[in-house]
Amino acid sequence: MRAVRPSKQAPDTPFDHADGRQECLGVRGPSVGAVPAGAPASPRDGGWSPAWRRWMMKGRRGVWLGLVCLALCPTQAFSQDTSWDQSITAGRLAFEQGRPAEAEQHLVTALKDAEAFGTDDPRLPESLQTLAALYYAQGRDAEAEPLYQRALVILMEKRLGPDHPDLARGLNNLAGVYRTQSRYAEAEPLYKRSLAILEKALGPEHPDVAQSLNNLAGLYSVQGKYAQAEPLYKRALAIDEKAFGPEHPAVALSLNNLAALYDAQHKYAQAEPLYKRSLAIWEKVLGPEHPNVATSLESLAALYRATKREAEAEKLEARARSIRAIK
């Protein structure tokens, strides 16, 4: 998942398990906002291309960590009802493989099964959030919102109480919907509460806290509140570096977020080394022909153009085009 410029922030960081961190906060990276230049057409734009799925599912942790925690959070083992388990698993698999209509059919069936279990059963909020994530990925916010809201009520009142990490992830998911709709005043308290819960439950230096910081910072950034966003991005970067080392995809993402923040303020001298370091990490970790590398090249090229370095920009753009041309 990736942030190119704050005006083109990446979707919210979910909490999947791609790199050992649970991510069901929605999606990681920058946060839910406009898609960066060069990103493939998304379901929100009317398509559901393999390029989008690769971008969304693989990018996680970095480049835009994807867009939702759908199909990313492993299903808990519930031996009581194999029908529900089969439906939820089939729905997630269909989503991963780019078959949204089939995914919806399975996930609706799973939700119907879960309704029979009652609100005290964890399968009900899980089913609600998984179906909501699918709707959200398709831009069907009006359908996603009530499902996320209901799941939150269940998690809060029936099962977990007010300070459980799973509640934080639910708050983050709903905040992501509000952010997408530019309902920033509604999203902010949810992001803040999610962050406070994670800090209390997991400690101030936990990787999930870094993701939450990125999401809140992204909300500020998209509103032009750069002074509020900067310390959050810096703290997220420090947490990621400590937790994963200097060459991890999460670090590349945090570097890119901070670089984009400086870029938006025309602080090019501060942004450039961050973009370059992020690019170097992506190339080393994912290889020189990965789509995330192309996006990183495009971000750096845009900076070069802004600083009148046209020849350098053209070289990076040509390389990015060649990567994107690879099927």
N, C-alpha and C positions, 0 to 999 in steps of 0.2 A: 503494500500500500504505500502511497507516495503523495507527497505534497509538492506541488511545483511552485506556485505562488499562492500566498494566502488567499487571493481572490479565487484560487482554484484548489482549494483544500481537498484533501482526500477524505473518503468516508470515515466514519467513526471506527475506531478500533474495536474489533470484537475480541472475544477471548477464546480462540480456538486452541488446539493443542499442537499446532504445527511445530512449535519449538519448545514445547514443554510448559507453556503457560496456558492456563485456561482462559479462553476468551469468549465470553458470551456477552461482553459489553456491547456488542454491536459490531463494530469493525474497527480495526486499528489503523491509524495512520493518522494522519491528520484526521479529520472528522468528516461528518457528512456534509458535503458542500458541492460545489461545482466540480465537474470532472476536469482534470488537467488536460492541457493541450497534448494531443498525441495519443490519448487513451482511446481504446477501441469503443465503438458504439455500445451503449449499455442498454439493458432492458428498458430503462427509463426513456431511452431515445427510440424505442420501438423495435430493437433487435435483441437477439439472445445468441450472439455469435460465439463460436469456440474461443475467439480471441478475448472476448469479454470474460468468459468463464475462467480462462487461464489467468487473465489479469486479476480477476477478483479473488479466485481461490488460491493461486500461488503467491500473489503479491502480498498477502497478509503481512504481517510483521513489517513490512516494509513497504514499500511502495504502497501502498494503500491497502494494506491489509484487508482487502476485501471489503465487502460491504455489509455483511451481516454475519451473525454467528450461526446462521442456518447451515446444517450439515457439518458444522465444525465441532460442535460440542457433542462428545460421545453420549449415546443413550445409556442411561443407567440400566442395570440389569433388573428386570422385573419378571420373575418367573410366573407370576400369577396369571398373566394374560399374554399369550404368545401372539394373538391377533393384533393387539396394540403394538407390540414390539415389531412385528413384521411390517405393519403399515408405516410406522415412524421411520424405520430403517429404509424401507423402499422409497419413501418420500424424499429423504435426504439424499439417497443415491441418485434418484432421478434429477434432483436439483443439481448435484455435482456434475452430472453428465449432460446438463443443458436441456432437460425435458421438463420445463416448468408446468405445463398443463398436467402431465402425469404426476409430477410432484404434488401439485395441489390436490389432485384426487386422493392420493394416499394420505396426505396430511389432514385433509378434511375427515377422512375415515378414522384416522387416529384420534382426532379431537372428539369425534362422536363417541368412540369407545371410551375415551378418558372421562367424558362427562358422566358416564355411568359409575365411575370410581368415586366420585365426590370430590369436594374441595380439599379434603384432608390428604388426598393422594397426590404425590409429587408429579405424577404423569399428566395431570390436568394443566398446571402452569407450564410444564415443558411443552405440551402439545400446543398450547395457545401461543407461546413465544416462537416456536418453530414455524407455525403457519404464518404468524405475523411477519417473521423475517423474510419468508418467501414473498409475501405481498409487498413488503418494503423494498425488496430488491427489484421488483417489477414497477415500482413507482406508484403502487396502489396504497398510498398513505392513509386514505380514508378507511380502508379495510384493516390496515395494520394497527392503527392507533387504538381502537377499542379492544383489540385482542391483547395488546401490550398493557393497556390500562387494567384490564380484568386480571391478567396474570399478576400484576403488581399488587392488586388488592388481595389476591389469594396468598401470595408470598408474604405480604405484610401482616395480614390479619389472621390467617389460618395456619401458617406453617412456621415461618422463620423468625418473625419479630422484626424490629426496626433496624437492627445492626448486623445483618447477615450478608456476606459477600454476594450471594445469589441475588439478594434484593438490589445491591449496587448495580449488578449487571442488568437487571430489569429496568432500573431507573435510567441507565445509560441508553438502553435500546429505545425507550420512549423519548428521551431527550434527542436522540438522533432523528426521529421522525419530526419532532418540532423544529429542529435545526434545518432540515431539508425544506420545510415550509416557511422558513424565515421567521419562525415564531421564537425569536431569540429570548425574549423575556420569560417564556415558559420553559425553555430548554435550560437556561442557566442554573436555576435552583436545583434542578434534577441532577445536572452534572456535578454541582458542588456537593450535593448530598451523597451522591455515588462516591465521589472522591473521599469524603470524610469517613464513610463507612469502610472503604478499603484501607485507608490509613490506620484506622482503629483496629480492624480485624486482622490485617496482614502485616502491618508495620509500614513506616514511611518510606522504606527503600525496596519494597516489593515491586517486581516488574508490572503487575497489574495496576499498581499506583501510577507508574510511568505512563501507561496507556490512558488512564483516566486523566492525567495531567495534559496529555496531548489533545484529548478530546475537548477539554475545557479551554485550553489555549487556542484550539482551532475555532471555537465559537467566538472568542474575543477577536481573533485575527480576521475572521470574515466580516466582522463589524468595524474593522479598522481600529480596534482598541489594542494597538501594538504594545503599549507600555504594560498592559495587564498580561498580554500573552507571553512576552519575552521571558520573564522569570519562570514561568511554568514550563516552557519548552526547554529552557536550560536545565531545570531540575530533572525533567524527564530524561534528557540526554545523560546527565550524570548517573542517574539510577541505572539506565540501560548499560552504560559502560562498566559500571561496577558489577552488575549482575551477569553480564554476558561477555565482557571483554571488548576490546576496541574494534573488532572486525566482524561483528554480528549484524544480521539484517535489521534487527531492532535499532541498533545504533545508526545504521544508514538512514533509516526512516526519521529518527529524531534529528539527525544532522540536516536532512533535507527540509524538515519542518522549520527549523531555526533559520536555515539559509533562505527559505522562502519568505520568512518574516522580514529579514533584513532587505531582501530583494524588493519587496513591496514598498519599503521606505527609501529605496534608492541608496541603501548602504551597501554598495556593490563590493567594496573592499572587504567587508565583513562576510558577505554572502559567498563570495567566490571560493575561498578555501574550504568552506563547509560543503558546497556542492561537489567540489573535486574529491574530497575525502569520501563523501557518500557514494559517488560514482566508482571510486576505486574499490570500495567494499562490495558493491553489487557485482562488479566484474570478477572479483576474486571468488565470491561465494556462489554466484549463479552462472558465471561464464560470460564471455563477451557478447553473446548473441541473445541474451535474455531480454524480453520486453521491458523489464524494469530498468535495464541498462539504457534502452532507447529513451525512456522517459527522463532518466537522469541526464542523458546527453542533451535532450531538448531543453531542459531547464537551464543547463549551463550555456547552451547556445543562445538562449534568449537573453541571458545576462551579457554575453559578449556583444550581442547586437545593441543592447541598451548602452553599452560603453564604447560603441563605434568600432568594434573589432570584427568587422564583417567577414574577413577571410577565415578567421578562426571559427566563427559561428557557422559558416557554410560547411566546413569540414565536419563539424559535429552533427549538423543536420543531415548531411549526406550519409554519415554512418548510421544515424538513427533510422533513416528511411530504408537502408539496406537491411537492418535488423527487422523492421516491421514487414518487409517484403517476404521474409522467410515464413513459409507456411508451417 
